[in-house]
Amino acid sequence: MPSVDGSPSMGTGSEAADSALPEEMQPPKPPGQHAVTVLWSFGKFLATLLPVYLAGYFGFSISLVLFGLMVYIGWKHSRNEKVMRLRSAMYLLENERAYTTARAFMSKQELPPWVNFPDVEKVEWMNKILQQAWPFVGQYLEKLLVETIAPAIRASNTHLQTLSFTKVNLGEKAMKVVGVKAHTEHDKRQVLLDLYVSYAGDVEINVEIKKYFCKAGVNGIQLHGKLRVILEPLIGDVPLVGAITMFFIRRPKLDINWTGLTNMLDIPGLNAMSDTMIMDAIASYLVLPNRLTIPLVADLHVAQLRSPLPRGVVRIHLLEAEELTAKDTVIKGIIDGKSDPYAVLRVGTQTFTSHTVDSNLNPQWREMFEVIVHEVPGQELEVEVFDKDQNQDDFLGRVKMDLDVVHRARVLDEWLKLKDVTSGSIHLRLEWLSLLSSADRLSEVIQRNRNMTCKTGDPPSAAILSVYLDRAQDLPRKKGNKDPSPMVQLSVQDTTKESRICYLTSDPVWEDAFTFYIQDPRKQELDIHVKDDDRALSLGSLTIPLTRLLASPDLSMDQWFQLDISGRIYINAVLRVLYLNEDASLASPVSPHPPSPGAGHGDGGTTSEVAPREVGGAPKPVPTRPQQTTPDSDFASEGVLRIHLVEASNLIAKDNFIGGMVKGKSDPYVKIRVAGVTFRSHTIKENLNPSWNELYEIILTQLPGQEIQFELFDKDLDQDDFLGRFKLNLRDIISTQFTDEWYTLNDVKSGRVHLVMEWLPTVSESARLNQILQYQAQQQYQNKAVPSAAVLFVYLERAHGLPLKKNGKEPKVGAEISLRAMSYKTKVCERSTSPRWDEAFHFLVRDPKEELLIVKLSHSWGQAMGTVVLPLREVLSEQGLVLDRWLNLNGALPESQILLRATLKMLNTQLAVCPSGVSSDTTGEGSEERDHVIHRRDTEPNLRHRSPLSQLGGQSPGQVKLQIGYSTEENRLFITVLSCRGLPACGSAKDSSDPYVSFILLPDKNRTTKRKTITKKRDLNPEFNERFDFDFTLEECMQRRLDLTVKNNVSFMSRERELIGKLQLDLDQIDLENGDTQWYDLVEETN
């Protein structure tokens, strides 16, 4: 093993071994080789003198020679340093165990992966896999560079037509993952992994341009950083993960050893510039806020994963500093002077600089900055203080803090000791601003911001606007019928941001995300200008007042917008109000003085557990406990899916006799899988048309890509036989709210299943409870299920004043929350009498008037620490059905309490309004109403749901999905034909149709209001996505009726059926100003 005290060996193989021998013991060299060595040395000496001779011969100034000599020495020094760093890093990665043992763990940052920590785990198995697969990774990279990238470069420029990769070798040193940290406590719907990646490789890539006799390349790369990998959303189907998202939270450290012509990049000044340009290219793809997303399943909203909403905004108040180091000294430091301090604040790629306070060691800045936080934990706030000088600014100290501390504390006001200096402290106030999806508190936020005073020019923001620029279609062409190269400029007030350029296309796809700070969304607007890449030719523009977002559901708009010239653009705009929860307690109170030298915060910066101290070392008063919980903004946002398995018909007979000559029966049962949960019905003996009448309920979060899978089996003694399957998209059920349909089984010859499904949104109203309970009492199901009346959401934040164990030690406390037979367990906290969990749970509730919520605390699930019994009728009596306070623990100390939020939300079932919702109502007016109002919310008393599709008798003509709305800015009515589903087969092949949609706005029957979509060939579930605009006033729209027909495209002499279904809809029944998107049932022409 090499010595760990010495530097890494610069030689390799036998050459290094020979050089290590004494001179008298080295083997003699052949005479020819000795002569070549002498001539080579003489040639290098002449080459060194040649520039001096040429300078004198041509009469150049000696300063030019000295400048060239300085550049060469700087290049040589930079080159040698880079080679030494690369070799040292490779040596350490190969001998890290011996090196670290010799150093005796002098620095925490030098610990290897085989040293265990509670939160960072070693992954040597992964490194072994990478080492084994590294040669094949090199083969793939060589193939990619030679067969894909090189031809693309040669085609891009005529000067590069002779470019080729002469050598591609990744070397023998594989990338290493020195540790993995998993975060599973923040969001149960995702898995967060932090991979500490280290690569010091002997990669060798050479490029040659034969036309210009130019060679360049890379011989060694170092890359070190923390790569975050997010596995989300977690789904209940293979591959269990919907997508993989990865990015660097901070810029990784990069060092490249150049060869050939690119050696010039190692010249001092150019090396920093080249490394910065390369890092900027990497950051544009893999450093926050940019992400690389790899979808693993279909029908996934990749845009939401690639550009998600921020986790929050941190408002930083840079207040003051004290006892800074004096840098402007007099008489070479004999007399202390002052400093001219200023501060630089960084969060990721966001950087802010304060103003400079002249000649002051106790400066007061009183400035405010706002930073967007994309990831917690992980993102850090770094504050560095400098002394402003005319040449180079002097360093006065730094402090770092993980923003997860601010996220948990909500408000943090502390003095922080500056690191890497002898003295100095800085006073910061940090506020976590939550993102609200409602405008209810907007006026309160704006009024509070007006009362805030700070020295920064920008006023505090009341909201943030997140804009996802997806694509555009049908943009106008340039002169000469040439395709444009469009880019987009987005502006809010004085802030303008630009998208990337999509070259030579009229249908660009940008997929860029932008974020704007908004002071008052009631007065501001978003300006969008689509331009050619020269920024001179306008291709279209659009202005969206932010008041439209305030009037939209969830403060968001996700739709196509018409441009003023021609074409349209698809934009997802989301507005979020920034709200500071001032009820949350301070992690530490406002301290008027910095901590004393003996009361520092340690190497890790500040945490919420560190108690600030006065100058004399005496502890400050204990901060007051919070009076309410602080759950995440998406707490209590789930809904309930109710599945009523009714019956099946025409199933396949599997129990045959005499080798299948005599048909028998089947013993069918159903398996239902959704969100990782499986329900199984009971088995019905010998029946091909079974009737189950069973009810299942599950609490779900609206995640993209979720599916419900149904499988039927025939129960046998040995192996159950397969009777068919089908899948449903949860998004379709949520959009329709209620479905009652027969579904055809796939992968079998015959069979179908009758289901009634309802998506139950939750509401904070107790007025309908008695009506819901009355509906429950009327329902009877074969599996003895009772429909739930409500959902209880529980957020357990913390406990306080718990008793010690019998041996006097602090307990490791976990909590078990139960309601009826359902129970959940929290994590077990580290030893503390005031543990904090911050965990959320939910329960289905049958009767809130009778049921009890029980919370049991125990030490490691053994010794009991106290119990809370909460009758849900107490939650019913609270305003808004929310109980949020401290509750006393029974069986513990008098001061023992837990802080808990219990939110009760009623299930807004529409069947409780119309108890006959699934029965057959065939009387007059009610039947006619249901034929025209299908799958739509009960927003008006006279509109009622009916049982869709199954009541039409025989085969249904299918459904059509429409988006109908009115744009007050453009004074236009727009009707978008989105898609159809369940259309009957009308073609000659008896298994398909060629559908299209035509419609007219009555009472006009002329061509001005008649429209028609394109024809979709051989498709029973076509998607059209075609928009039609009409220049009507809103009053004229209210007087019109939509007469829509879905037809099969047939030839003139064909006998095939042409009409598929019709729909008539009065536009005054629709909320045109807010827009309406839903499915409508088609009816036969006779209806």
Disulfide bonds with the S-S distance in Angstrom:
none
